[in-house]
């Protein structure tokens, strides 16, 4: 069974907690403290609600809504929890992502979400109608954070967080 990463995106406090309880799965970040709450759990007393950042659980397939697809910049803070449950990718508002399209007659995805791809590594392959295979390589080393399957045309767009 393939598992999908979980996505938490910055939201106003009212979307996350009400009356001291979480109304949906969320993360509260207060200074250097992170509190992960499931729906219905009580906010611990040591958490300062005022001045904290709230990230609400969002449907992973909606990640593209939080990216300015012209500039490639994130529109809100987000945390991606990979299917292993241990690996987290923290994304900050304004982070620039590489948006790399994969278009062709036949497309083969090589790298998956959470994979680190180096400049010389192929992240996807495209086969032309003539049978030629072209390997797509990123211009910078980075981590794949999302693969968007564009519905109006049969192709994909890789969202890669480049390393500094």
C-alpha positions in Angstrom: 0.0 0.0 0.0 1.5 3.3 -1.1 1.3 6.0 1.6 1.1 9.7 0.9 3.1 12.3 2.8 1.2 14.5 5.3 1.1 18.2 4.8 0.6 20.9 7.5 0.2 24.5 6.3 0.2 27.8 8.2 -3.3 28.7 9.3 -5.0 31.2 11.7 -5.3 29.8 15.3 -9.1 29.6 14.9 -8.8 27.0 12.2 -6.7 24.8 14.6 -7.9 25.2 18.1 -11.1 26.2 19.8 -11.7 26.2 23.6 -8.2 24.8 24.3 -8.8 21.7 22.1 -7.6 20.9 18.5 -10.5 21.0 16.1 -8.3 19.3 13.4 -4.8 17.7 13.3 -2.3 20.6 13.7 1.2 21.7 14.8 1.8 24.5 17.1 5.3 26.1 17.0 6.1 28.3 19.9 9.7 29.5 19.8 11.8 26.3 19.6 8.9 24.1 20.9 6.7 22.0 18.6 3.5 20.5 19.7 1.8 18.0 17.4 -1.9 17.6 18.2 -4.6 15.3 16.8 -8.2 16.3 16.5 -9.8 16.5 20.0 -6.5 16.7 22.0 -6.1 19.4 24.5 -3.4 22.1 24.1 -0.8 21.6 26.8 -0.5 24.3 29.5 3.1 25.2 28.7 2.2 26.3 25.1 1.9 30.1 24.7 -1.0 30.4 22.2 -0.3 34.1 21.7 2.7 34.5 19.4 2.7 30.9 18.3 2.5 29.7 14.7 -0.2 27.3 13.8 0.0 24.8 10.9 -3.2 22.9 10.1 -3.3 19.5 8.3 -4.1 19.9 4.7 -4.7 17.4 1.8 -1.2 16.7 0.4 -2.5 16.8 -3.2 -3.3 20.5 -2.6 0.4 21.4 -2.1 0.5 23.3 -5.4 -2.0 25.8 -4.0 0.6 27.1 -1.6 3.2 27.8 -4.3 3.3 30.8 -6.6 3.8 28.9 -9.8 5.2 31.9 -11.7 8.0 32.7 -9.2 8.2 29.2 -7.6 8.0 30.7 -4.1 6.1 29.2 -1.2 3.1 31.4 -0.1 3.0 30.0 3.5 5.1 28.0 6.0 4.6 24.3 5.7 5.8 21.0 7.1 5.9 17.8 5.1 5.9 14.5 7.0 7.1 11.7 4.8 5.3 8.3 4.9 8.0 6.8 7.2 6.6 9.2 9.9 10.0 10.2 11.0 11.3 12.4 8.2 10.1 16.0 8.2 10.8 18.7 5.6 10.3 22.2 6.9 9.4 24.8 4.2 9.4 28.6 4.9 7.2 31.2 3.3 9.3 32.7 0.5 11.5 29.6 -0.1 12.1 29.2 -3.8 11.4 25.8 -5.3 12.5 24.5 -8.7 9.4 23.7 -10.8 10.6 21.2 -13.4 8.1 19.9 -16.0 8.2 16.4 -17.4 6.5 16.3 -20.8 6.7 13.7 -23.6 5.2 10.8 -25.3 6.0 8.4 -22.4 7.1 9.6 -19.0 8.9 7.6 -16.4 9.2 9.1 -12.9 12.5 8.1 -11.3 12.7 10.2 -8.1 9.9 10.2 -5.6 8.9 12.7 -2.9 11.6 12.9 -0.2 14.3 11.8 -2.5 17.4 13.9 -2.8 18.5 14.5 -6.4 21.9 15.8 -7.4 22.7 17.9 -10.4 23.9 15.0 -12.4 21.2 12.5 -11.3 18.1 11.9 -13.5 14.8 12.5 -11.7 12.7 11.5 -14.7 12.9 10.0 -18.2 11.0 10.9 -21.3 10.6 8.7 -24.3 9.8 10.4 -27.7 7.5 9.0 -30.3 10.7 7.9 -32.2 11.8 5.9 -29.2 14.6 8.2 -28.0 15.0 8.3 -24.3 15.9 11.6 -22.6 16.9 11.8 -19.0 15.9 15.0 -17.1 18.4 16.3 -14.6 17.8 19.2 -12.1 19.9 22.4 -12.5 20.6 22.3 -8.7 20.9 19.6 -6.1 17.7 19.4 -3.9 14.9 17.4 -2.4 11.7 16.5 -4.2 8.8 17.8 -2.1 5.9 17.4 -4.5 5.0 15.8 -7.9 2.0 17.5 -9.5 0.1 15.5 -12.1 -1.3 18.2 -14.3 -4.8 17.1 -15.4 -5.4 19.4 -18.4 -2.4 17.9 -20.2 -0.8 14.5 -19.4 2.4 15.6 -17.8 4.0 16.1 -14.4 5.7 18.9 -12.6 8.4 18.2 -10.1 8.7 20.6 -7.1 12.3 20.5 -5.8 13.6 22.4 -2.8 17.2 23.3 -3.7 20.0 23.1 -1.2 21.8 26.3 -0.3 
